[in-house]
Amino acid sequence: MDAEQVVEEIYLAGGCLWGVQAFIGTLPGVTFTEAGRANGTSQRIDGAYNGYAECVRTRFDPTVVGVEQLMAYLFEIIDPYSVNRQGPDVGQKYRSGVYSNDPAHLEEARAFIAARDDARRIAVEVLPLANYVRSAEEHQDRLARFPEDSCHLPAAQLTKYLADVDLAARP
């Protein structure tokens, strides 16, 4: 009998979630992604903006990829100095952040940032996950379903790690 696979979960925000989800879904060790909203004040997806950050719920196998490496991947697709903006997307919901219910994940994310020479300039928030709401179905895997839709990330970036991942092996 095979041992149960250990899976951990973290929430990554880096601007418009369409491209972030497309990129993260190609990373080695990532087993699941879901477009959503982190740390808003409501459980609803309709209505006025409520303080959330667009994010990607990310399940990963820690024997393949850790939080430090996930942070390095995230920093490949964001401007870490930008406040409430990534590419052409402007507003508080497009801020960059890392959220988790696991304090060890938050410590690893903070340590990754602190170890950088530019740590004082970095505007990526690292916070406990206070609230998560799954985005509407139309936002789930959007670029896979509608590749002609616009995204702040170049196509080459979205597929950079695709060869390293056997997507057919995912649950």
DSSP file (Angstrom, degrees, kcal/mol; ACC not computed):
  #  RESIDUE AA STRUCTURE BP1 BP2  ACC     N-H-->O    O-->H-N    N-H-->O    O-->H-N    TCO  KAPPA ALPHA  PHI   PSI    X-CA   Y-CA   Z-CA
    1    1 A M              0   0    0      0, 0.0     2,-0.2     0, 0.0     0, 0.0   0.000 360.0 360.0 360.0 133.7    0.0    0.0    0.0
    2    2 A D        -     0   0    0      1,-0.1     2,-0.1     3,-0.0     3,-0.1  -0.472 360.0-112.6 -74.4 143.9    1.3    3.4   -0.9
    3    3 A A        -     0   0    0     -2,-0.2     2,-0.1     1,-0.1    -1,-0.1  -0.436  40.5 -94.7 -71.0 149.1    1.9    6.0    1.8
    4    4 A E        -     0   0    0     -2,-0.1     2,-0.3     1,-0.1    -1,-0.1  -0.416  41.4-114.4 -63.6 137.4   -0.4    9.0    1.8
    5    5 A Q        -     0   0    0     -2,-0.1     2,-0.5    -3,-0.1    -1,-0.1  -0.585  25.6-128.8 -74.2 132.8    1.1   12.0    0.0
    6    6 A V        -     0   0    0     -2,-0.3     2,-0.4    -3,-0.0    57,-0.3  -0.716  31.3-176.8 -82.2 128.0    1.8   14.9    2.3
    7    7 A V        -     0   0    0     -2,-0.5     2,-0.3    54,-0.2    54,-0.2  -0.991   8.0-169.1-130.0 135.7    0.3   18.1    0.9
    8    8 A E  E     -A   60   0A   0     52,-2.9    52,-2.6    -2,-0.4     2,-0.4  -0.763  13.0-137.3-116.8 167.2    0.6   21.6    2.4
    9    9 A E  E     +A   59   0A   0     -2,-0.3    92,-0.3    50,-0.2     2,-0.3  -0.984  23.5 164.0-134.7 136.8   -1.3   24.7    1.4
   10   10 A I  E     -A   58   0A   0     48,-2.4    48,-3.1    -2,-0.4     2,-0.5  -0.957  28.8-132.0-143.1 157.9   -0.3   28.3    0.9
   11   11 A Y  E     -AB  57  99A   0     88,-2.7    88,-2.6    -2,-0.3     2,-0.5  -0.968  21.7-166.0-120.4 121.5   -2.0   31.3   -0.8
   12   12 A L  E     -AB  56  98A   0     44,-2.1    44,-2.2    -2,-0.5     2,-0.4  -0.915   4.1-169.0-115.7 130.1    0.1   33.4   -3.2
   13   13 A A  E     + B   0  97A   0     84,-3.0    84,-1.8    -2,-0.5    42,-0.2  -0.962  22.2 148.9-119.8 132.7   -0.9   36.8   -4.5
   14   14 A G  E     - B   0  96A   0      1,-0.6     2,-0.3    -2,-0.4    82,-0.2  -0.081  66.1 -71.8-155.4  44.4    0.9   38.6   -7.3
   15   15 A G  S    S+     0   0    0     80,-0.7    -1,-0.6    39,-0.4    80,-0.1  -0.683 106.7  20.6  97.9-155.3   -1.5   40.7   -9.3
   16   16 A C  S >> S-     0   0    0     70,-0.3     4,-1.3    -2,-0.3     3,-0.5  -0.268  71.7-140.8 -53.7 125.2   -4.2   39.5  -11.6
   17   17 A L  H 3> S+     0   0    0      1,-0.2     4,-2.8     2,-0.2     5,-0.3   0.673  89.0  75.2 -69.7 -17.6   -4.9   35.9  -10.6
   18   18 A W  H 3> S+     0   0    0      1,-0.2     4,-2.0     2,-0.2   125,-0.3   0.962 105.7  33.8 -58.5 -52.5   -5.3   34.6  -14.1
   19   19 A G  H <> S+     0   0    0     -3,-0.5     4,-2.6     2,-0.2     5,-0.2   0.878 116.8  55.0 -71.7 -38.2   -1.6   34.6  -14.9
   20   20 A V  H  X S+     0   0    0     -4,-1.3     4,-2.8     1,-0.2     5,-0.2   0.929 110.9  45.6 -61.8 -44.4   -0.5   33.8  -11.4
   21   21 A Q  H  X S+     0   0    0     -4,-2.8     4,-2.2     1,-0.2    -1,-0.2   0.921 112.1  51.3 -64.8 -42.7   -2.7   30.6  -11.4
   22   22 A A  H  < S+     0   0    0     -4,-2.0     4,-0.3    -5,-0.3    -2,-0.2   0.914 115.5  42.5 -60.3 -42.8   -1.4   29.7  -14.9
   23   23 A F  H >< S+     0   0    0     -4,-2.6     3,-1.8     1,-0.2     4,-0.3   0.954 114.4  48.1 -68.3 -51.8    2.2   30.1  -13.8
   24   24 A I  H >< S+     0   0    0     -4,-2.8     3,-1.7     1,-0.3    -2,-0.2   0.849 102.7  64.3 -61.6 -34.5    1.9   28.4  -10.4
   25   25 A G  T 3< S+     0   0    0     -4,-2.2    -1,-0.3     1,-0.3    -2,-0.2   0.658 100.2  53.3 -63.7 -15.3    0.1   25.5  -11.9
   26   26 A T  T <  S+     0   0    0     -3,-1.8    -1,-0.3    -4,-0.3   138,-0.2   0.448  84.2 112.4 -97.2  -0.8    3.2   24.6  -13.9
   27   27 A L  S X  S-     0   0    0     -3,-1.7     3,-1.8    -4,-0.3     2,-0.1  -0.489  76.3-105.2 -80.8 140.3    5.6   24.5  -11.0
   28   28 A P  T 3  S+     0   0    0      0, 0.0    -1,-0.1     0, 0.0     3,-0.1  -0.375 106.2  20.3 -58.1 133.9    7.2   21.2   -9.9
   29   29 A G  T 3  S+     0   0    0      1,-0.3    32,-2.9    31,-0.1     2,-0.5   0.221  89.0 123.7  91.1 -14.8    5.6   20.0   -6.6
   30   30 A V  E <   +C   60   0A   0     -3,-1.8    -1,-0.3    30,-0.2    30,-0.3  -0.703  31.9 175.9 -81.6 125.3    2.4   22.0   -7.0
   31   31 A T  E     +     0   0A   0     28,-2.4     2,-0.3    -2,-0.5    29,-0.2   0.596  61.1  10.6-106.1 -14.7   -0.5   19.6   -6.9
   32   32 A F  E     -C   59   0A   0     27,-1.3    27,-2.5   138,-0.1     2,-0.3  -0.961  55.0-170.6-164.3 141.6   -3.5   21.9   -7.1
   33   33 A T  E     -C   58   0A   0     -2,-0.3     2,-0.3    25,-0.2    25,-0.2  -0.982   3.9-178.5-134.9 152.6   -4.4   25.6   -7.7
   34   34 A E  E     -C   57   0A   0     23,-1.4    23,-2.9    -2,-0.3     2,-0.3  -0.967  27.4-123.8-149.4 131.7   -7.6   27.5   -7.3
   35   35 A A  E     +C   56   0A   0     -2,-0.3   100,-2.5    21,-0.2     2,-0.3  -0.565  52.6 132.0 -74.7 135.2   -8.3   31.2   -8.0
   36   36 A G  E     -CD  55 134A   0     19,-2.6    19,-2.6    98,-0.3     2,-0.4  -0.861  52.1 -91.6-161.4-164.5   -9.6   33.1   -5.0
   37   37 A R  E     -CD  54 133A   0     96,-2.2    96,-2.0    -2,-0.3     2,-0.4  -0.996  31.0-153.8-133.2 126.3   -9.5   36.0   -2.7
   38   38 A A  E     -CD  53 132A   0     15,-2.7    15,-2.0    -2,-0.4    94,-0.2  -0.835  65.5  -3.5-106.5 139.4   -7.5   36.3    0.5
   39   39 A N  S    S+     0   0    0     92,-3.2    -1,-0.2    -2,-0.4    93,-0.1   0.731  81.1 142.8  60.3  32.6   -8.2   38.3    3.6
   40   40 A G        -     0   0    0     -3,-0.2    11,-0.2    91,-0.2    -1,-0.1  -0.297  58.5-117.8 -82.2-177.8  -11.3   40.2    2.6
   41   41 A T  S    S+     0   0    0      9,-1.1     2,-0.3    -2,-0.1    10,-0.1   0.375  87.0  61.2-104.9   3.6  -14.0   40.9    5.1
   42   42 A S        -     0   0    0      2,-0.2    -2,-0.2     8,-0.1     8,-0.1  -0.907  63.9-144.2-131.2 156.0  -16.8   38.9    3.4
   43   43 A Q  S    S+     0   0    0     -2,-0.3     2,-0.3    88,-0.0    91,-0.1   0.330  79.7  92.3 -93.6   4.1  -17.5   35.4    2.3
   44   44 A R        -     0   0    0      2,-0.1    -2,-0.2     1,-0.1    -3,-0.1  -0.683  60.7-157.2-101.1 151.7  -19.3   36.7   -0.8
   45   45 A I  S    S+     0   0    0     -2,-0.3     2,-0.2     4,-0.0    91,-0.1   0.495  77.3  69.4-103.3  -6.6  -17.8   37.3   -4.3
   46   46 A D  S    S+     0   0    0      3,-0.0     2,-0.1     2,-0.0    -2,-0.1  -0.666  78.8  46.2-102.8 166.5  -20.4   39.8   -5.3
   47   47 A G  S    S-     0   0    0     -2,-0.2     3,-0.1     2,-0.0     0, 0.0  -0.460  96.5 -18.5  99.3-174.6  -20.8   43.3   -3.9
   48   48 A A  S    S-     0   0    0     -2,-0.1     2,-0.0     1,-0.1    -2,-0.0  -0.201  81.2 -83.0 -67.5 155.8  -18.4   46.1   -3.2
   49   49 A Y        -     0   0    0      1,-0.1    -1,-0.1     2,-0.1    -4,-0.0  -0.354  42.6-168.6 -57.4 135.7  -14.7   45.5   -2.8
   50   50 A N        -     0   0    0     -3,-0.1    -9,-1.1    -8,-0.1    -1,-0.1   0.062  51.7 -83.5-124.7  25.9  -14.0   44.3    0.7
   51   51 A G  S    S+     0   0    0      1,-0.2    -2,-0.1   -11,-0.2   -13,-0.0   0.475  78.6 144.8  94.5   1.7  -10.2   44.5    1.2
   52   52 A Y        -     0   0    0    -15,-0.0     2,-0.4     1,-0.0    -1,-0.2  -0.223  43.1-136.4 -72.8 162.4   -9.2   41.1   -0.4
   53   53 A A  E     - C   0  38A   0    -15,-2.0   -15,-2.7    41,-0.1     2,-0.2  -0.979  27.3-115.0-112.4 131.5   -6.1   40.3   -2.5
   54   54 A E  E     + C   0  37A   0     39,-2.9   -39,-0.4    -2,-0.4   -40,-0.3  -0.494  54.2 165.5 -61.5 131.9   -6.6   38.3   -5.6
   55   55 A C  E     - C   0  36A   0    -19,-2.6   -19,-2.6    -2,-0.2     2,-0.5  -0.885  40.0-120.7-145.6 172.4   -4.7   35.1   -4.8
   56   56 A V  E     -AC  12  35A   0    -44,-2.2   -44,-2.1    -2,-0.3     2,-0.4  -0.970  22.4-138.0-123.2 115.3   -4.0   31.5   -5.8
   57   57 A R  E     -AC  11  34A   0    -23,-2.9   -23,-1.4    -2,-0.5     2,-0.5  -0.604  31.2-165.2 -68.0 123.4   -4.7   28.8   -3.3
   58   58 A T  E     -AC  10  33A   0    -48,-3.1   -48,-2.4    -2,-0.4     2,-0.4  -0.956  17.3-167.2-126.8 117.3   -1.8   26.5   -3.8
   59   59 A R  E     +AC   9  32A   0    -27,-2.5   -28,-2.4    -2,-0.5   -27,-1.3  -0.867  21.3 176.8 -99.4 137.7   -1.4   22.9   -2.6
   60   60 A F  E     -AC   8  30A   0    -52,-2.6   -52,-2.9    -2,-0.4   -30,-0.2  -0.974  36.9-119.1-143.7 154.4    2.1   21.6   -2.8
   61   61 A D    >>  -     0   0    0    -32,-2.9     4,-2.4    -2,-0.3     3,-2.2  -0.839  22.2-156.0 -91.2 109.6    4.2   18.5   -2.0
   62   62 A P  T 34 S+     0   0    0      0, 0.0    -1,-0.1     0, 0.0   -55,-0.1   0.622  90.8  65.3 -67.9 -10.9    6.8   19.7    0.5
   63   63 A T  T 34 S+     0   0    0    -57,-0.3     3,-0.1     1,-0.1   -56,-0.0   0.631 114.4  31.6 -80.6 -12.5    9.1   16.8   -0.5
   64   64 A V  T <4 S+     0   0    0     -3,-2.2     2,-0.4     1,-0.4    -1,-0.1   0.766 132.8  11.9-108.2 -42.8    9.3   18.3   -3.9
   65   65 A V     <  -     0   0    0     -4,-2.4    -1,-0.4   -36,-0.2     2,-0.2  -1.000  65.6-158.5-142.1 138.1    9.1   22.1   -3.4
   66   66 A G     >  -     0   0    0     -2,-0.4     4,-2.4    -3,-0.1     5,-0.2  -0.550  37.9 -96.6-109.6 177.5    9.2   24.2   -0.2
   67   67 A V  H  > S+     0   0    0      1,-0.2     4,-2.7     2,-0.2     5,-0.2   0.889 121.4  56.6 -61.5 -41.2    8.0   27.6    0.8
   68   68 A E  H  > S+     0   0    0      1,-0.2     4,-2.0     2,-0.2    -1,-0.2   0.922 110.6  43.8 -58.8 -43.9   11.4   29.2    0.1
   69   69 A Q  H  > S+     0   0    0      2,-0.2     4,-2.5     1,-0.2    -1,-0.2   0.887 111.4  53.7 -69.6 -37.9   11.4   27.9   -3.5
   70   70 A L  H  X S+     0   0    0     -4,-2.4     4,-2.7     1,-0.2    -2,-0.2   0.890 108.3  51.2 -61.5 -38.0    7.7   28.9   -4.0
   71   71 A M  H  X S+     0   0    0     -4,-2.7     4,-2.6     2,-0.2    -2,-0.2   0.923 108.4  51.0 -63.3 -43.8    8.8   32.4   -2.9
   72   72 A A  H  X S+     0   0    0     -4,-2.0     4,-0.7     1,-0.2    -2,-0.2   0.911 111.3  48.2 -60.9 -42.1   11.6   32.4   -5.4
   73   73 A Y  H >X S+     0   0    0     -4,-2.5     3,-1.1     1,-0.2     4,-0.6   0.936 110.7  50.9 -62.6 -45.9    9.1   31.4   -8.1
   74   74 A L  H >X S+     0   0    0     -4,-2.7     3,-1.4     1,-0.3     4,-0.6   0.904 105.9  55.6 -57.9 -41.8    6.6   34.1   -7.0
   75   75 A F  H 3< S+     0   0    0     -4,-2.6    -1,-0.3     1,-0.3    -2,-0.2   0.676  97.4  65.3 -68.4 -15.9    9.4   36.7   -7.2
   76   76 A E  H << S+     0   0    0     -3,-1.1    -1,-0.3    -4,-0.7    -2,-0.2   0.768 110.4  35.6 -71.3 -25.1   10.0   35.7  -10.8
   77   77 A I  H << S+     0   0    0     -3,-1.4     2,-0.3    -4,-0.6    -2,-0.2   0.398 110.7  65.3-113.7   2.6    6.6   37.0  -11.8
   78   78 A I  S  < S-     0   0    0     -4,-0.6     8,-0.1    -3,-0.1   -63,-0.1  -0.830  73.7-125.3-121.1 161.5    6.1   40.0   -9.6
   79   79 A D    >   -     0   0    0     -2,-0.3     3,-1.5     6,-0.2     6,-0.2  -0.924  28.8-161.6 -95.0 103.3    7.6   43.5   -9.1
   80   80 A P  T 3  S+     0   0    0      0, 0.0    43,-3.9     0, 0.0    44,-0.2   0.601  83.9  55.0 -69.9  -9.0    8.3   43.0   -5.3
   81   81 A Y  T 3  S+     0   0    0     41,-0.2     2,-0.2    42,-0.1    -2,-0.0   0.579  84.2 104.4 -95.6 -12.1    8.6   46.8   -4.8
   82   82 A S    <   -     0   0    0     -3,-1.5     2,-0.6     3,-0.1    14,-0.4  -0.511  60.0-148.0 -78.8 134.4    5.3   47.7   -6.2
   83   83 A V  S    S-     0   0    0     -2,-0.2     8,-0.1     1,-0.2    12,-0.1  -0.904  77.5 -15.6-103.7 122.1    2.5   48.6   -3.9
   84   84 A N  S    S+     0   0    0     -2,-0.6     7,-2.9    39,-0.2     2,-0.3   0.841 119.5  88.2  56.3  38.2   -1.0   47.7   -5.0
   85   85 A R  E     +F   90   0B   0      9,-0.3     2,-0.3    -3,-0.2    -6,-0.2  -0.933  42.0 175.5-163.8 138.9    0.0   47.1   -8.6
   86   86 A Q  E >  S-F   89   0B   0      3,-2.0     3,-2.0    -2,-0.3   -70,-0.3  -0.926  72.6 -43.1-141.5 120.8    1.4   44.4  -10.9
   87   87 A G  T 3  S-     0   0    0     -2,-0.3    -1,-0.1     1,-0.3    66,-0.0  -0.350 124.8 -19.0  57.7-135.5    1.8   45.3  -14.5
   88   88 A P  T 3  S+     0   0    0      0, 0.0     2,-0.6     0, 0.0    -1,-0.3   0.541 114.6 101.7 -80.3  -4.9   -1.2   47.2  -15.8
   89   89 A D  E <   -F   86   0B   0     -3,-2.0    -3,-2.0     5,-0.1     2,-0.4  -0.712  52.1-178.5 -88.3 118.5   -3.4   46.0  -12.9
   90   90 A V  E     +F   85   0B   0     -2,-0.6    -5,-0.2    -5,-0.2     2,-0.2  -0.938  29.3  71.9-122.5 136.8   -3.7   48.7  -10.3
   91   91 A G  S >  S-     0   0    0     -7,-2.9     3,-2.1    -2,-0.4     4,-0.1  -0.554  85.5 -79.4 139.1 159.8   -5.6   48.7   -7.0
   92   92 A Q  G >  S+     0   0    0      1,-0.3     3,-1.6    -2,-0.2    -8,-0.2   0.801 122.0  63.5 -57.4 -32.1   -5.4   47.1   -3.5
   93   93 A K  G 3  S+     0   0    0      1,-0.3   -39,-2.9   -40,-0.1    -1,-0.3   0.668  98.3  57.5 -70.1 -13.0   -6.8   43.8   -4.8
   94   94 A Y  G <  S+     0   0    0     -3,-2.1    -9,-0.3   -41,-0.2    -1,-0.3   0.225  79.1 126.2 -99.4  13.5   -3.6   43.4   -7.0
   95   95 A R    <   -     0   0    0     -3,-1.6   -80,-0.7   -11,-0.2     2,-0.4  -0.275  63.3-113.5 -67.0 158.6   -1.2   43.7   -4.1
   96   96 A S  E     +B   14   0A   0    -14,-0.4    29,-2.2    27,-0.3     2,-0.3  -0.757  49.5 145.1 -95.4 140.6    1.4   41.0   -3.7
   97   97 A G  E     -Be  13 125A   0    -84,-1.8   -84,-3.0    -2,-0.4     2,-0.4  -0.995  41.7-135.3-166.4 166.9    1.3   38.7   -0.7
   98   98 A V  E     -Be  12 126A   0     27,-2.4    29,-2.3    -2,-0.3     2,-0.4  -1.000  27.1-179.1-132.0 128.8    1.8   35.4    1.0
   99   99 A Y  E     +Be  11 127A   0    -88,-2.6   -88,-2.7    -2,-0.4     2,-0.3  -0.967   7.7 156.9-132.6 144.2   -0.9   34.0    3.3
  100  100 A S  E     - e   0 128A   0     27,-1.1    29,-1.7    -2,-0.4   -90,-0.1  -0.988  44.5-138.4-161.1 156.1   -1.1   30.8    5.3
  101  101 A N  S    S+     0   0    0    -92,-0.3   -91,-0.1    -2,-0.3     3,-0.1   0.476  89.6  85.0 -89.2  -6.8   -2.7   29.1    8.3
  102  102 A D    >>  -     0   0    0    -93,-0.3     4,-1.4     1,-0.1     3,-0.9  -0.864  67.7-156.4-100.9 111.3    0.7   27.5    9.0
  103  103 A P  H 3> S+     0   0    0      0, 0.0     4,-2.3     0, 0.0     5,-0.2   0.816  93.7  61.1 -55.9 -31.5    3.0   29.9   11.1
  104  104 A A  H 3> S+     0   0    0      1,-0.2     4,-2.3     2,-0.2     5,-0.2   0.881 101.3  52.9 -64.7 -37.2    6.1   28.0    9.7
  105  105 A H  H <> S+     0   0    0     -3,-0.9     4,-2.3     2,-0.2    -1,-0.2   0.922 109.6  48.4 -61.5 -43.4    5.1   29.0    6.2
  106  106 A L  H  X S+     0   0    0     -4,-1.4     4,-2.6     1,-0.2    -2,-0.2   0.897 110.8  50.4 -66.0 -39.9    4.9   32.6    7.2
  107  107 A E  H  X S+     0   0    0     -4,-2.3     4,-2.5     2,-0.2    -1,-0.2   0.905 110.9  49.3 -63.9 -41.1    8.3   32.4    9.0
  108  108 A E  H  X S+     0   0    0     -4,-2.3     4,-2.2     2,-0.2    -2,-0.2   0.897 111.7  48.9 -65.1 -39.7    9.9   30.9    5.9
  109  109 A A  H  X S+     0   0    0     -4,-2.3     4,-2.0     2,-0.2    -2,-0.2   0.919 112.8  47.3 -65.1 -43.8    8.4   33.6    3.6
  110  110 A R  H  X S+     0   0    0     -4,-2.6     4,-3.0     1,-0.2    -2,-0.2   0.895 111.4  51.4 -64.4 -39.8    9.7   36.3    6.0
  111  111 A A  H  X S+     0   0    0     -4,-2.5     4,-1.8     2,-0.2    -1,-0.2   0.889 107.0  53.8 -64.9 -38.9   13.1   34.7    6.1
  112  112 A F  H  < S+     0   0    0     -4,-2.2     4,-0.4     2,-0.2    -1,-0.2   0.937 113.8  42.0 -59.0 -47.1   13.2   34.6    2.3
  113  113 A I  H >< S+     0   0    0     -4,-2.0     3,-1.5     1,-0.2    -2,-0.2   0.929 112.5  53.2 -66.5 -45.6   12.5   38.3    2.1
  114  114 A A  H 3< S+     0   0    0     -4,-3.0    -1,-0.2     1,-0.3    -2,-0.2   0.793 103.2  58.7 -61.7 -29.3   14.9   39.2    5.0
  115  115 A A  T 3< S+     0   0    0     -4,-1.8    -1,-0.3    -5,-0.2     2,-0.2   0.596  87.6  96.5 -77.9 -10.4   17.8   37.4    3.4
  116  116 A R  S X  S-     0   0    0     -3,-1.5     3,-1.4    -4,-0.4     4,-0.2  -0.532  77.9-131.4 -82.1 146.6   17.6   39.5    0.3
  117  117 A D  T 3  S+     0   0    0      1,-0.3     3,-0.3    -2,-0.2    -1,-0.1   0.782 110.6  48.4 -63.0 -27.0   19.8   42.6   -0.2
  118  118 A D  T >> S+     0   0    0      1,-0.2     3,-1.9     2,-0.1     4,-0.7   0.108  72.6 125.6-100.8  20.8   16.7   44.6   -1.1
  119  119 A A  G X4  +     0   0    0     -3,-1.4     3,-0.9     1,-0.3    -1,-0.2   0.819  68.1  58.3 -53.0 -37.9   14.6   43.4    1.8
  120  120 A R  G 34 S+     0   0    0     -3,-0.3    -1,-0.3     1,-0.2    -2,-0.1   0.759 107.1  48.3 -65.9 -23.8   13.8   47.0    3.0
  121  121 A R  G <4 S+     0   0    0     -3,-1.9    -1,-0.2     2,-0.0    -2,-0.2   0.598  84.4 112.7 -90.8 -12.5   12.3   47.9   -0.4
  122  122 A I    <<  -     0   0    0     -3,-0.9   -41,-0.2    -4,-0.7    -9,-0.0  -0.427  43.3-171.8 -74.1 132.5   10.1   44.8   -0.7
  123  123 A A        +     0   0    0    -43,-3.9     2,-0.6    -2,-0.2   -27,-0.3  -0.026  41.1 125.9-111.6  27.0    6.3   45.5   -0.5
  124  124 A V        -     0   0    0    -44,-0.2   -27,-0.2   -29,-0.1     2,-0.2  -0.778  54.3-138.8 -89.4 121.0    5.1   41.9   -0.4
  125  125 A E  E     -e   97   0A   0    -29,-2.2   -27,-2.4    -2,-0.6     2,-0.5  -0.581  12.7-163.3 -81.8 144.8    2.8   41.3    2.6
  126  126 A V  E     +e   98   0A   0     -2,-0.2   -27,-0.2   -29,-0.2   -29,-0.0  -0.957  28.6 150.2-128.4 109.1    3.2   38.1    4.6
  127  127 A L  E     -e   99   0A   0    -29,-2.3   -27,-1.1    -2,-0.5     2,-0.0  -0.942  50.3 -93.0-141.1 155.3    0.2   37.5    6.8
  128  128 A P  E     -e  100   0A   0      0, 0.0     2,-0.7     0, 0.0   -27,-0.2  -0.397  52.4-103.6 -61.0 148.0   -1.9   34.8    8.4
  129  129 A L        +     0   0    0    -29,-1.7     3,-0.1     1,-0.2   -30,-0.0  -0.682  45.7 170.7 -76.7 114.8   -4.8   33.8    6.3
  130  130 A A        +     0   0    0     -2,-0.7     2,-0.3     1,-0.4    -1,-0.2   0.732  66.1   1.7 -95.2 -28.0   -7.9   35.4    7.9
  131  131 A N        -     0   0    0      2,-0.0   -92,-3.2   -88,-0.0     2,-0.4  -0.973  58.6-169.7-160.8 141.6  -10.4   34.7    5.2
  132  132 A Y  E     -D   38   0A   0     -2,-0.3     2,-0.4   -94,-0.2   -94,-0.2  -0.997   2.9-177.1-139.5 135.6  -10.5   32.9    1.8
  133  133 A V  E     -D   37   0A   0    -96,-2.0   -96,-2.2    -2,-0.4     2,-0.2  -0.998  28.5-123.3-131.3 128.4  -13.2   32.9   -0.8
  134  134 A R  E     -D   36   0A   0     -2,-0.4   -98,-0.3   -98,-0.2     3,-0.1  -0.487  33.2-119.2 -67.2 135.2  -13.0   30.9   -4.0
  135  135 A S        -     0   0    0   -100,-2.5  -100,-0.1    -2,-0.2    -1,-0.1  -0.257  41.6 -76.8 -70.1 164.1  -13.4   33.1   -7.1
  136  136 A A    >>  -     0   0    0      1,-0.1     3,-2.1   -91,-0.1     4,-0.6  -0.181  45.4-106.4 -59.1 155.0  -16.2   32.6   -9.5
  137  137 A E  G >4 S+     0   0    0      1,-0.3     3,-1.3     2,-0.2    -1,-0.1   0.822 116.7  67.6 -54.7 -35.0  -16.0   29.7  -12.0
  138  138 A E  G 34 S+     0   0    0      1,-0.3    -1,-0.3     3,-0.0    -2,-0.1   0.716 101.5  48.5 -61.6 -19.5  -15.2   32.1  -14.8
  139  139 A H  G X4 S+     0   0    0     -3,-2.1     3,-1.1  -104,-0.1     2,-0.4   0.582  84.3 107.3 -95.5 -12.0  -11.9   32.9  -13.2
  140  140 A Q  T << S-     0   0    0     -3,-1.3     5,-0.1    -4,-0.6  -122,-0.1  -0.541 104.9 -18.3 -73.3 124.2  -10.8   29.3  -12.5
  141  141 A D  T 3> S+     0   0    0     -2,-0.4     4,-1.7     1,-0.1     3,-0.5   0.857  87.3 166.4  48.9  41.1   -8.0   28.3  -14.9
  142  142 A R  H <>  +     0   0    0     -3,-1.1     4,-2.7     1,-0.2     7,-0.2   0.885  66.9  47.7 -56.5 -48.1   -9.0   31.2  -17.1
  143  143 A L  H  4 S+     0   0    0   -125,-0.3    -1,-0.2     1,-0.2     6,-0.1   0.790 108.4  55.4 -71.3 -25.4   -5.9   31.3  -19.4
  144  144 A A  H  4 S+     0   0    0     -3,-0.5    -1,-0.2     1,-0.2    -2,-0.2   0.870 117.0  37.0 -69.2 -35.7   -6.1   27.6  -20.0
  145  145 A R  H  < S+     0   0    0     -4,-1.7    -2,-0.2     1,-0.2    -1,-0.2   0.797 133.5  24.9 -85.2 -31.0   -9.6   27.9  -21.2
  146  146 A F    ><  +     0   0    0     -4,-2.7     3,-2.3    -5,-0.2    -1,-0.2  -0.625  66.0 171.4-134.2  73.3   -9.2   31.3  -23.0
  147  147 A P  T 3  S+     0   0    0      0, 0.0    -1,-0.1     0, 0.0    -4,-0.1   0.678  75.8  65.0 -62.8 -16.7   -5.5   31.6  -24.0
  148  148 A E  T 3  S+     0   0    0     -3,-0.1    -5,-0.1     2,-0.1    -2,-0.0   0.616  78.7 106.6 -81.4 -10.7   -6.3   34.7  -26.0
  149  149 A D  S <  S-     0   0    0     -3,-2.3     2,-0.1    -7,-0.2    -3,-0.0  -0.304  80.4-100.9 -64.4 153.1   -7.3   36.7  -22.9
  150  150 A S        +     0   0    0      2,-0.0     2,-0.3  -131,-0.0    -1,-0.1  -0.415  41.4 177.7 -79.4 152.9   -4.8   39.3  -21.7
  151  151 A C        -     0   0    0     -2,-0.1     4,-0.1     2,-0.1   -64,-0.0  -0.987  37.2-128.4-151.2 146.9   -2.4   38.7  -18.9
  152  152 A H  S    S+     0   0    0     -2,-0.3   -65,-0.1  -136,-0.1    -2,-0.0   0.573  91.3  78.2 -74.9  -7.6    0.3   40.8  -17.3
  153  153 A L  S    S-     0   0    0    -66,-0.0    -2,-0.1     2,-0.0   -76,-0.0  -0.847  88.0-114.7-104.1 137.8    2.7   37.9  -17.6
  154  154 A P    >>  -     0   0    0      0, 0.0     4,-1.7     0, 0.0     3,-0.9  -0.372  25.3-117.6 -67.3 148.6    4.4   37.0  -21.0
  155  155 A A  H 3> S+     0   0    0      1,-0.3     4,-1.2     2,-0.2     5,-0.1   0.855 114.1  58.6 -55.1 -38.8    3.4   33.6  -22.5
  156  156 A A  H 34 S+     0   0    0      1,-0.2     4,-0.3     2,-0.2    -1,-0.3   0.860 105.7  49.7 -61.9 -34.7    7.0   32.4  -22.2
  157  157 A Q  H X4 S+     0   0    0     -3,-0.9     3,-1.0     1,-0.2     4,-0.3   0.889 105.4  57.3 -69.8 -38.7    6.9   33.0  -18.4
  158  158 A L  H 3< S+     0   0    0     -4,-1.7    -1,-0.2     1,-0.2    -2,-0.2   0.773 116.9  33.8 -63.9 -26.2    3.7   31.1  -18.1
  159  159 A T  T >< S+     0   0    0     -4,-1.2     3,-1.2    -3,-0.2     4,-0.5   0.297  83.1 111.8-112.8   9.0    5.2   28.0  -19.6
  160  160 A K  T <  S+     0   0    0     -3,-1.0     3,-0.2    -4,-0.3    -1,-0.1   0.833  90.5  29.0 -53.4 -39.4    8.8   28.3  -18.3
  161  161 A Y  T >  S+     0   0    0     -4,-0.3     3,-1.4    -3,-0.2     4,-0.4   0.323  88.1 106.2-106.5   6.7    8.5   25.3  -16.0
  162  162 A L  G X  S+     0   0    0     -3,-1.2     3,-1.4     1,-0.3     5,-0.2   0.858  77.0  55.5 -57.3 -38.9    5.9   23.2  -17.9
  163  163 A A  G 3  S+     0   0    0     -4,-0.5    -1,-0.3     1,-0.3    -2,-0.1   0.736 102.1  59.3 -67.2 -21.3    8.5   20.7  -19.2
  164  164 A D  G <  S+     0   0    0     -3,-1.4     2,-0.4  -138,-0.2    -1,-0.3   0.535  99.6  68.0 -83.7  -5.8    9.5   20.0  -15.6
  165  165 A V    <   -     0   0    0     -3,-1.4     2,-1.1    -4,-0.4     3,-0.1  -0.940  68.3-146.2-123.0 133.7    6.0   18.9  -14.5
  166  166 A D    >   -     0   0    0     -2,-0.4     3,-1.5     1,-0.2     4,-0.3  -0.785  20.1-177.2 -93.2  92.0    4.0   15.9  -15.5
  167  167 A L  G >  S+     0   0    0     -2,-1.1     3,-1.3     1,-0.3    -1,-0.2   0.780  76.9  64.7 -64.4 -26.7    0.6   17.5  -15.5
  168  168 A A  G 3  S+     0   0    0      1,-0.3    -1,-0.3    -3,-0.1    -2,-0.0   0.754  94.8  60.7 -67.8 -22.4   -1.1   14.1  -16.3
  169  169 A A  G <  S+     0   0    0     -3,-1.5    -1,-0.3     2,-0.0    -2,-0.2   0.536  81.7 108.7 -82.2  -5.9    0.1   12.8  -13.0
  170  170 A R    <         0   0    0     -3,-1.3  -139,-0.1    -4,-0.3  -138,-0.1  -0.427 360.0 360.0 -74.2 146.2   -1.8   15.4  -11.0
  171  171 A P              0   0    0      0, 0.0    -1,-0.1     0, 0.0  -139,-0.1   0.490 360.0 360.0 -68.5 360.0   -4.9   14.3   -9.0
